[in-house]
Amino acid sequence: MAGVEKKQKRAKIHLKRGDNVLVLTGRCRGRTGKVLRVDHKAGKAYVQGVNMLKIHERANPQANQPGGIIEREGPIHPSNLKKLS
């Protein structure tokens, strides 16, 4: 049938902001941190101090923001995280 789209099934994310988690796999294995935010649409979580990325930002004089290399957290899949009590 033309024009009918299949609805994608999304996995349920059992994490919420503020949860303490342990990273199970990847280059940050063994680190713990607090969940900063959860992106349900992309199926990713952002954990404090885990999967740090270097972002090159341009200066914006109108907003009084300096440019440079900024470190911030990157997304990580929830299946690689374990919720700590």
C-alpha positions, -999 to +999 in steps of 0.1 A: +000+000+000+014+033-010+017+060+015+014+037+046+044+039+068+054+012+093+056+024+128+090+017+143+091-001+176+113+018+201+129+001+231+118+014+264+144+033+283+144+026+320+166+055+329+157+090+340+175+122+347+195+121+380+200+083+381+235+070+389+247+046+363+277+023+356+291+020+320+293-016+311+310-015+276+330+008+254+360+030+260+345+044+292+339+010+307+338+010+345+331+047+349+301+059+369+281+091+366+248+108+368+224+108+339+221+144+326+194+138+300+177+111+281+168+114+244+139+090+239+135+098+202+172+088+194+173+062+221+204+077+238+214+089+272+240+115+283+260+107+314+281+132+333+318+127+326+313+098+302+320+097+264+335+132+264+338+149+230+358+179+219+336+203+201+351+232+180+329+262+184+331+295+166+330+327+187+297+347+187+304+383+197+267+392+197+259+366+224+293+374+241+304+338+237+341+330+232+352+304+206+375+275+212+375+238+219+349+228+244+345+194+260+310+180+266+293+147+270+283+126+240+254+102+237+256+066+249+232+037+243+212+027+274+220-010+268+256-001+278+245+013+311+235-003+344+214+016+369+230+017+404+208+019+435 
